Amino acid sequence: MIKQYVSYALGAFGHDAFYATLNTYFAIFVTSALFVGKGSAAEAGIVTSMVVIIRLIEIAFDPMIGGMVDNTNTKMGKFKPWLLAGAIVSSAGLILMFSSLFGLADSNSSMYFMLFGIVFVIMDIFYSFKDISFWSMLPALSVDTKVRNKFGTVGRFGSTLGSQGVIIVVTPLVIYFSQKFSGTHGSTQTRAGWLGFAIVIGLVSLLGALATFFGTKETTSLIRENTERTRFRDVFKVIGENDQLMWLGFSYLLFALSYVVTNSLLIYYFRYVIGNAAAYSVIGIVTAILGILSVPLFPIIVSKITRKGVYIGGICMMLVGYILFNLAGSSAIMMYIADAIFFFPYPMIFLAALMTITDSVEYGQWKNGTRNESVTLSVRPLIDKLAGAFSTGIVVLAAVHAGMTGNAKPSDITAHGMFIFHSFIFYMPMILLVVAALIYQFKVTLSEKKHAEIVKELESKLETEKVEEEAEEKAEN
């Protein structure tokens, strides 16, 4: 089992390094390096609008992708073929996105926008296959909640190090490749620097997927065998009839959106409020260390106060972090302290949500009579994509309206611009977090105890049906 845990963690490491790069740093690349000068704000707005619109349209296809994965039957299992193909194509797509697409961004903007749209659609579709197949492996690795918690924990451990590790390396890598390929000096960041950074992350994502591909194994059981092919016309019905999945999904969407928006805008805070962009890298070091401490605590804490306690208590702690953010002003030290309190519960809240979604596979099977692993687990990646799409648009909107684009300096930001920025990075996310906690408290009833009862009932029912079928076959013979 140790090999499987490590392999799954490595896959999560590369996967979330990719996710953080795409959803946090692509918008920064567009506004600070790809489009600079006259008309840059409009061009950046077009690109980010395309990202939001395409993702909103493609989100409707995610459950269908989950259905395709559920209906897959190969010697490698149902997940691994999609995991590998998704990793290869999405990594190549990420690298192309962090480029000028063969100079078209400068020479022919209309052609650039058209080609970018094609590249992004292909990248996003294959990323969805990788995302859904990777995380929907959880219910296939075990039906036992405790074992699932371990896989979820090591997965989140890897993903935390991956996403926070990007924060640590993004500035040094972009500067290094800028100096290497563009001959710059100091902290200047160029397109070539961002491209070199994207190549590194693309390779990390691919290598992580290969580790999971070769190092994990699906389990077999009566419960998992009770699976029928999912018709595409039924995938939304499967999700819609699972009330616990729907309520948890709504709460998680608000939570994810608030976190991603704040996390994405922090680099702007250090650049334009504190006036020290290099100090942002310390945030990655702080959160990586806290992730190492936070994630392993999840199984211990959840056994004491349940998932609901982790989810709601963690949100309360994040709200304390927001209060400290608002009091930090231009103090980098205060920002580090506030971010530590803000981030510490985040991995555990994610795990509480992920485990609830995973357990809703058996809940849906118990309620509706059909088991749908990938369709059900596709909801979590779908929500993260939705949050990522909205956050990309929000980040650019905040940067443009606050005046934080191109070669702007901290002294160029007006008081009104600063108020707009604070509204996007702090005030709006706080409201979303409060609503997320209220929904989970009053609408999500699928507890660990309830899930254990459902699994026991399903096993008993399926065992009885199997005995009856065997008796009928003997009688016929």
N, C-alpha and C positions, 0 to 999 in steps of 0.2 A: 504493500500500500504506500510505503514511503516514496517509491519511484513515481507512483501515480500522483501523489500530492505535489511533489516537486515539479513534475511535468505540467500539471495543470496551473501551478503558480507561475511558471515561466511563460506559458501561453497568455495568462492574464497580464503579466508584466508588459509584454510586447503589444498586446491588444490595447491597453489603456494608455501606453505611450503614444500610440497612433491616435487614439481618441482625443487625448489632450492636445496634440499637435494640430489636428484638424479643427477642433472646436474652439480652441483658445488662441492659437498663434497664426492661423491662416488670416484672420481678420486683421491682425497686427501687420503681417506681411503685406497685405493689400493696401493698407492705409499709410504705411511708413516706407515701403520699399518699391512695391510694384508700380503704384501711381503716385508720382510726386510732381508738384508744380501746378500750373494753371489747369483747371478742369479735373484735378485729381479726385476731389470729393465726389463729383458726379460719377466718375468712372468707378470709384470704389463702391459707391452706392448701387450701381448697376450690377456689379459682380455679387455683392452680398445679397441683393434682392433676388438674383437668380438662385443663389444657394438656398435661401429661405423658401422660395416658391417651388423649386425642384424637390426639396426635401418634404415639403408639405404634401405634394402630389405623390411622391414615392412612398410615403408613410402608409398610404392605403394598401400598398402591395406587400408590406412586411408580414402581415398574417398569412398571405398567400405563399410567401417565401417559407414561412414556418410550416405550412401545409406540404410544400414540396419536400422539405427536409423530413417531415413526419412520414411521408410516403416513400422515402428512399430505402432501398433494401440491397446492400452490397456486402461483400465479404469483409469490407473494412467497417461495416456498420452504417448507420444512417447519417452520422454527423461528420465524420472525417473527410469524405470527399469534398464536401462543401467548405469545410474549414481550410483545406489546403488550397483549393481553387480561389477562394475568397481572399486568402492572404496574398497570393501571388499577384492577382490583378489589382487589388486595392492598394498594395504597396507601390506598384508602378504608377497608379493613378495619383497617389499622394505626391510623388516626386514631380509629375507633370504639373500639378496644381501650383507647386511652389517654384514655378518658372514663368518666363514671359511667353511660353509656348512658341519657341523658335523665333522670338523677336516680334511676334504679331502684336503684343501689347503696345509696342512703340510705332510700328509701321502701318498696322491696319487694325484699329480697335474693333471694328465690326466683325472681322474674321476671328479676332481673339475671343470676343464674347460668344460667338457661335461654337468655336472649337472647345472653349472652356465648358460650355454647357454639355457638349457630348462627353468630354472627359469626366466631368463631375457625375453625370448620370451613370456611366459605366462603373466608375469608382464606387459610387454610393450603393449601387445594386449589389456588387460583389462584397463590399464591406458589410452589407446587411446579411448576406449569406454567412459570412465569417462570424459576425456578431451573434446571430441567432443560433447557429450550430454550436458555437463555443459555450454559450451560457445555458443552452437547453440540454447540454450534456449532463447537467447536475442531477436531474431526476433519473437519468439512465445509469449514473455511477452508483446509486444506492437509493432504496426507498426508505431507509432508516433515517429519521430526523437528525440523530446525533452524528452519523457519518456524513450526511449532507452538510451539517453545520461545519464539519472539519474541512470538507472540500470547498465550501463557500468561504470559509475563513482563510485558507491558504490561497484561494483564488483572489480574494480581496486584498490579502497581504501583497501578492504579486502586483495586482493592479494599482495599489496605492504607491508602491515603490516606482512603478512605471510612470504613472501620471505625475507624481511629485518629483521624480528624477528628471523629467523633462524641464521642470521649472529650474532645477539646478544647472542643467547643461545648456539650455537654449541660448542664453546670452553669450557664454564663452564659446560655444560652437559656432554661432553665427559670426561672431567677431573673428574667430580663428580662420574660418573659411573665407571670410571677406578679405582678410590679409593675404591668405594663400592664393586665392583666385583673382582678386581685384587689386592687390598691391596696396591696400589701404593701411593706415596707421591709427593707433589709438582705438577708440571704441566705435568707429564708423561701421555701420551695418549696410551691406549691399545685397542686391538680388542673388548674386553668386553665393554669398554667405548663407542666405536662407535656403538656397537649393542644396548646398552641402549638408545643412542641418536636416532637411527633409530626407535626403538619401540615407543618412544614418538611422533615422527613425523608421523608414521603410524597411531597412534590413533587420532592425531589431524586431519589428512586428512579424516579419516572415520567419525568422529563426525561432521566435516564441511559438508560433503556430506549428512549426515542425516538431518542437519538443512535445507539445500536446498530442500531435498526430501519432508519434511513435511511442509515447510513454503512458497513454491511458487506455482503459478497456471498459466497454459497456458490460453491465451485469444483466442476467436473465432472471425472471421471476414470473409467477402467475399473473401478478398485477401488470407487469410490462407486456406480457403476451396478450393481454386483453385489449388489443389495439386494432382498430379498423382503419382502412384507408380514408383519408379526409378529402372530401370533394371541395373544390375551390369555392363553390357557392355556399358551403357550410362553415368556412373558417371564421367569418365574422359572427355567425350564430353561436359558434363554440365559445367565443370570447364574451359576447353579449349576454349569454345565459349564465355565465359564471359571475354572480354578483360580487363575490369577495375579490375576484381579480379586478373587476371594474372599479370598485371603490378604492382599493389599494393603488391601482394605476393612477387614478385622479389625484390622490394625495401625493404619490411619488413624483408625479409630473410637476406639481407646484414646488415641492422640495428641491428637485433636480434643477429646475429653472432658476430658482433663487441662488443656489450654490454656484452654478456655472456662470451666471451673469457676474456675481461678485468676484469669483475667482479669475474670470477673464479680464476684468477691469482693474485688477490690482496692479498690473504692470504699468498701466496708465497713471495710477495713483503715485507710484514711486517716481515715475518720470516727470509728471507735471505738477504734483502737489508737494512731494518731498524734494524733488529736483535731483534725484540720484537714482538713475535707472539701474546701475550696477548693483545697488543694495537689494534689488528685487530677488536676486539669486539666493539670498539667505532664506527667503520664504520657502524655497524648495528644500533646503537643508532642514529647516525647522519642521516642516510638514512630513518629510520623509522619516525623520526620527520619531515623530509622534505616531506616524502610521505603523512603524515597527512596534511601538508600544500599544497602540490602540487596538489593532486588528486581533492579536492573540488574546486580548482580554474579552473579546466578544463571547466565546463559549462559556466563560466563567460568569460574566455579568448577566448574560441572557438566562442562565440557569437559576439565577437568583431573583431577577425582576421581570422575566419574560420579554418577548420581543416588543410588546406594546410599551413596556417601561423603557426599553432602550430607545425606541423610536421617538416617543414623546419627550422623555427626559433629555435625549440628545438634542432635540430641537430647542428646548429651553436653554441648554448650554450654548448653542449657536447664537441665540438671541442676546445672551450676555456678551458674546464676542462682538456682535453688531454694535452694542452700546459703547464698547471700548473703541471700536473703529471710529465712531463719531466723535470720540473725545481725543483721538490721537493727534489730530492736526498735522504738523509737518515732522513729527517725531517718528523716526524709523523704528526705534526701540519699542515704542507703544504699539506700532503696527505689528511688530513681531509677536508681542504678547497677545494682542487682540486676535491675530490670525491663529495663534496656537490654541486659544480657547474656542475659536470658531471652527477650526478644522478637526480637533481631537475626536469629537463624536461622529464626524461625517462617515468614516468607514463603517462604524458599527450601525448607523442608521441605514446605510446602503445594504448591509448584510441582513438587517431585520426585514427590510423590504424584499430583498432577493429571496430569502427563505420563505417568506409568506407567499410570494408568487410561485415559488417552486412547489410548496405544499398545496397550492390551488390546483395543481395537476390532478392530485388524488381527489380533491374536493369536487372538481368538475366531473371526474370519472364516477364518483359516488352519486353526484346529483343528476347527471345526464346519461350515465351508462356507457360513455365512450372516453377513452384515454387519448389525450392530445398533448404530447410533451412539447414539441417545438412551436406549435401554434400558441399554446399558453405562455411559454417562455419568450416568445417573440414580442410580447407586450413590453417587457423591460427595455430591450434594445430600441423598440419603437419609441418609447417615452424618452429615452436618452437622446435619440436622434431629433425628436421634436424639440426637446429642451436645447439641444445644440444648435438647431436651425434658428430658433427664436433668439437665442443668446448671440449668435453671429450678427443678426440684424440689429439687436439692441446695442451691442458693443459699438458697431459702426455709427449707429444713430447717436449714441452718447458721445462718442469721440468727435463727430462732426459738429453737433450742436454745442458742445462744450469748447470747441476750438482746438481740440487736441489732435491735430493731423499734420502730416508733412514735417516741416522743419520748425514748427511752433515751439516756443520756449515757455517755461513755467511762468515767466513774467508777462506773457501774452494772454494768459487766461484771465478773463474778467470775473467779477464776483457773481454775475448772473450765470456765466458758464460753469463756475464751480458749483453753484447750487444745482444746476441741471445734472452735473456729473454725480453729485452726492445722491440725488434722487434716484438715479439709475443704479448706482453701485451699492447703496445702503437702504434707503427708505422703502422702495418697492419690494426688494427681496424679503425684508422683515415681515411685511404684510402677507406675502405668499407663504412664508414659513408658518405663521400663526394659523392660517386657514388649513394648511396641510396637516398640522397636529390635530386640529378639531375634527377633521374628516376621519383620520385614523382612530381617534378615541371613540367616536360615536358610531362609525359605520363598519369598521373592520373587526369581525368576530372570529376569524379563523386563527385560533390560538394553537400552541403546540399540543395542548391536551386534546383539543377538538380534532386535530390532524391524526394523532395517535389512535383515537377512537375510530376515525374513518378508515385508516389503514387496516385495523383489526377487523372491522366489519367487511371490508372488501376482500381480505384474504379468506375469511370464513365463507363468504358467499361464493367466491370463485373456486375454493376447494370443494365445496358441496356440489357445485355445478360440474366440476371435473369428475368427481366420483360418480355422479348420476350419468354422465356421458359414457364413462367406462363401463358402468353396469348395463347401459342400453346396448353398447357394442357387443358385450358378452352374450346378452340375451339374443341378439340378432344372429350371432355366430353359432 
